[in-house]
Amino acid sequence: MILLSRIVLFLSFLISLINIFKFYNWYSKKTLDIVLDIDYFVKNGFELEKIYSFISDFKIDKVALDVKNLKGKDVKFFVILKFFSDEDYDNEQIYRCFDIYKGKVFSLIYLNKEEKKVIPEIKYSHQQLFKHLSYLNFIKLNFENFFNYRVLYPFRSKFSLRAFVCDLSLYRNNFLLKIKKAIKERSCSIIYIVPSEFISVEENLSIIQQISKELENSLSKKFVSFSTINFKVFSNLLGIFLAVFYPLFFYKKEFQNICNDSIFYSYFKINFLAIFLGIIIWGILQNYDYISFEKRIYGIKLAFILPLVFSFFIILNKKDFLKILFYNIEVKDFFLIVLVFIFLAYLVFRMGNVSDKFILVTEIKVREFIENFILFRPRFKEVFFTQPILYCSIFLIKQGLNLKNKLFFCFSILSVSSILNTFLHTHTPLHLCVLRSVLGSVLGLFFGVVYMRLYIAFEKVLFCNE
């Protein structure tokens, strides 16, 4: 069994190295382009020709607008046409527009204004329209954060691009930071700019020009993808398998040797092994479909929870389980259990990209302050929770192998799961995942030491009072 696990890990490592190389070969020359949503300008009385003349010097050659606003014969710009599920269209007029803009329609977007988790099917009348247009080849735009609409794409597409919606109404003060993160951290290829309705046309144009100048030297309008050694569903299962079971193997081994090593050695050894395993998993899961948001990885939350569940079976023995079984739960224990479940629910909820409305304003400001200096901001749950728990659990285990310390050590495997969760975000470049995890480990150690000293001081006060 041990030999088989090593063979699997070695083969996974080789595949990972090849895929990492292929990713960075793509990343160095990936598509990066700007799309400007111009419906705002049309609603404010600007004619298309006037808008085109305004933005012709902004290095922007792609605009998005409601198909009803598509008028004129100007073909200098590529267009992304927006269809709304609650509106009806004059199909004949649209067909004529397509004839006029033949070869210039970049993509189509079908939008549902109702914010529902499940996007409804395309209306029958719209299906007829799209069926007529299905002979055309469009680039599929996959929006990762379209706030106001649910987006449905009406066609199959051979090529898709991950798009970041830069709504200037939401990101008026920090739009450059958001764009930088989208490009560098989340590998977005399209920056889709939506003008703000709360500022003047001139102010919008000034911001758009600023964005264009900021990205001017980075724009790449070639549509490039990459292929990796990927076995589709099996690769997904293998990545999750590695994330769930291999931490348990080295966690059990480390637990057996923990009394012989120093606290800091054990702490950094566990973190190093977690980062190394994370690199392998990141490489195994590399797939352009994940990068472009065309498909998603399944089992990420399970990979976070299952190691904790199984850790009790590899750390605790039969006597420990019997003690738990016959333990007389008191009121304070009940509140502790509830607190632990709330803590776990919070960690699971905060996995992935959570909307800002679910995050404290103070945390958002701290995030932005840090990200203005370094892009690879550490995960706060690692710095303040999971990594300090790891340090404190190692410290307490060295004081004695009692049941409570063992249980605490079991919970500390969340530090490993959190690191691996970082590497399961395969759209984030590997070097940022590594730097983020290293920084989280170092800062987490600092807070772990602080928490442990506070705990010792608190115990001394209680002891003196007794």
Sequence and secondary structure as in RCSB ss.txt:
>XXXX:A:sequence
MILLSRIVLFLSFLISLINIFKFYNWYSKKTLDIVLDIDYFVKNGFELEKIYSFISDFKIDKVALDVKNLKGKDV
KFFVILKFFSDEDYDNEQIYRCFDIYKGKVFSLIYLNKEEKKVIPEIKYSHQQLFKHLSYLNFIKLNFENFFNYR
VLYPFRSKFSLRAFVCDLSLYRNNFLLKIKKAIKERSCSIIYIVPSEFISVEENLSIIQQISKELENSLSKKFVS
FSTINFKVFSNLLGIFLAVFYPLFFYKKEFQNICNDSIFYSYFKINFLAIFLGIIIWGILQNYDYISFEKRIYGI
KLAFILPLVFSFFIILNKKDFLKILFYNIEVKDFFLIVLVFIFLAYLVFRMGNVSDKFILVTEIKVREFIENFIL
FRPRFKEVFFTQPILYCSIFLIKQGLNLKNKLFFCFSILSVSSILNTFLHTHTPLHLCVLRSVLGSVLGLFFGVV
YMRLYIAFEKVLFCNE
>XXXX:A:secstr
 HHHHHHHHHHHHHHHHHHHHHHHHHHTT  BEEEEE HHHHHTT  HHHHHHHHTTTT  EEEEEGGG  SS  
SSEEEEEEETT    HHHHHHHHHHTTTTEEEEEEEE S  SS     HHHHHHHHHHTTS   EEEES  SS E
EE  S  S EEEEEEEETTTSTTTHHHHHHHHHHTS   EEEEE  TTS HHHHHHHHHHHHHHHTTT B     
   S  THHHHHHHHHHHHHHHHHHHHHHHHHTTTS HHHHHHHHHHHHHHHHHHHHHHT  HHHHTTSS  S H
HHHHHHHHHHHHHHH  HHHHHHHHT    HHHHHHHHHHHHHHHHHHHTSS   GGGS HHHHHHHHHHHTT S
S   HHIIIIIHHHHHHHHHHHHH   HHHHHHHHHTTHHHHHHHHHHT TTS HHHHHHHHHHHHHHHHHHHHH
HHHHHHHHHHHHHHH 
